[in-house]
């Protein structure tokens, strides 16, 4: 009975595989939204104010960072919790493939969240005249919370490794 339960628990990790595949569908949706925004901006680029163009570009950077985060979580999570990827030796291989454990993945996710939050906060500041000061204050508080959390996670990771 014990052996059956242990084997069933170990095999249940495969329930994560469709979830990681679902992230690839999310990446596809993000790519579609990215190019929708690009195709929307290109015809209007000469009519746009510089500040508006910068806001659009910051949105595109934000989407690119989220896309990178999705790829990291999707591939590294699959490798850490489901199965090693069997990449053909003749194919290009990501340098971090097989080297990112769950702790380093957490740190990269935290750093990515801080970067995404920074881009979002910059977009908010560029449009600060149209935002209520109380909302602006909350944006800053939330961003600082992300920064402090990422720093604390890194510090705790450093403490546990020594």
C-alpha positions in Angstrom: 0.0 0.0 0.0 2.8 2.4 0.9 4.6 1.7 -2.3 1.4 2.4 -4.3 0.8 5.7 -2.6 4.4 6.8 -3.1 4.3 5.9 -6.8 1.0 7.6 -7.3 2.3 10.8 -5.5 5.5 10.7 -7.7 3.5 10.2 -10.9 1.1 13.0 -10.0 3.9 15.5 -10.9 2.8 15.0 -14.5 -0.4 16.9 -13.6 1.8 20.0 -13.8 2.7 19.3 -17.5 -0.5 20.7 -18.9 -0.2 23.7 -16.7 3.3 24.5 -18.0 1.9 23.9 -21.5 -0.9 26.4 -20.7 1.8 29.0 -19.9 3.0 28.6 -23.5 -0.5 29.4 -24.7 -0.4 32.5 -22.4 2.9 33.4 -24.1 1.2 33.1 -27.5 -1.6 35.4 -26.3 1.0 37.9 -25.0 2.8 37.8 -28.4 -0.5 38.5 -30.2 -1.2 41.4 -27.9 2.3 42.7 -28.4 2.1 42.8 -32.2 -1.5 44.2 -32.0 0.0 47.1 -30.1 2.9 47.5 -32.6 0.6 47.4 -35.6 -1.6 50.0 -33.9 1.3 52.4 -33.2 3.2 52.2 -36.5 0.6 54.1 -38.6 0.2 56.7 -36.0 3.8 57.2 -35.0 4.2 60.6 -36.6 1.0 61.9 -35.1 1.8 60.8 -31.6 3.4 63.0 -28.9 6.8 61.9 -27.7 5.4 61.1 -24.2 2.7 58.9 -25.7 5.2 57.0 -27.8 7.4 56.5 -24.8 4.4 55.1 -22.8 3.6 52.7 -25.6 7.3 51.6 -25.8 7.3 51.1 -22.0 4.2 48.9 -22.4 6.0 46.8 -25.0 9.1 46.5 -22.8 6.7 45.4 -20.0 5.2 42.7 -22.2 8.7 41.5 -23.2 9.7 41.2 -19.6 6.5 39.3 -18.8 7.2 37.0 -21.8 10.7 36.2 -20.5 9.2 35.5 -17.1 6.7 33.1 -18.6 9.4 31.3 -20.5 11.6 31.0 -17.4 8.8 29.7 -15.2 7.5 27.4 -17.9 10.7 25.7 -18.8 12.5 25.8 -15.5 9.4 24.7 -13.6 8.9 21.8 -16.0 12.5 20.7 -15.6 12.4 21.1 -11.8 9.1 19.5 -11.0 8.1 17.2 -13.9 10.9 15.9 -16.2 14.2 16.9 -17.7 13.9 18.3 -21.2 15.4 16.0 -23.8 16.9 18.6 -26.2 18.7 17.2 -29.3 22.4 18.1 -29.2 22.2 19.6 -32.6 19.6 22.2 -31.5 20.4 25.5 -29.8 20.2 25.2 -26.0 19.5 27.9 -23.5 22.5 28.5 -21.3 20.5 28.3 -18.0 18.7 25.1 -19.1 19.2 22.4 -16.4 21.0 24.8 -14.1 18.1 26.7 -12.5 16.8 25.1 -9.3 13.6 26.2 -7.6 15.4 28.7 -5.3 17.2 30.5 -8.2 13.9 30.4 -10.2 12.2 32.2 -7.2 14.9 34.8 -7.2 14.6 35.4 -10.9 10.9 35.7 -10.7 11.2 38.2 -7.8 13.7 40.2 -9.8 11.5 40.1 -12.9 8.5 41.3 -10.8 10.6 44.2 -9.5 11.6 45.1 -13.1 8.0 44.8 -14.4 6.8 46.9 -11.5 9.6 49.5 -12.2 8.4 49.8 -15.8 4.8 50.2 -14.7 5.7 52.8 -12.1 7.7 54.7 -14.7 4.6 54.7 -17.0 2.5 56.0 -14.1 5.0 58.8 -13.3 5.0 59.8 -17.0 1.2 60.3 -16.7 1.3 61.6 -13.1 -0.6 64.8 -13.8 -3.7 62.6 -14.6 -3.4 60.4 -11.5 -4.8 61.0 -8.1 -2.0 61.6 -5.6 -3.4 58.9 -3.3 -3.3 56.3 -6.1 0.2 57.5 -7.0 1.2 56.9 -3.4 -0.2 53.4 -3.5 1.7 52.6 -6.7 5.0 53.6 -4.9 4.2 51.7 -1.8 3.4 48.5 -3.8 6.6 48.9 -5.8 8.7 49.4 -2.6 7.0 46.3 -1.2 8.1 44.3 -4.2 11.7 45.6 -3.9 11.9 44.9 -0.2 10.4 41.4 -0.7 12.9 40.6 -3.4 15.8 41.9 -1.3 14.6 39.9 1.8 14.3 36.7 -0.3 17.8 37.2 -1.6 19.1 37.9 1.9 17.4 34.8 3.4 18.7 32.7 0.5 22.2 33.9 1.2 21.8 33.1 4.9 20.6 29.6 4.3 23.4 28.8 1.9 26.1 29.5 4.6 
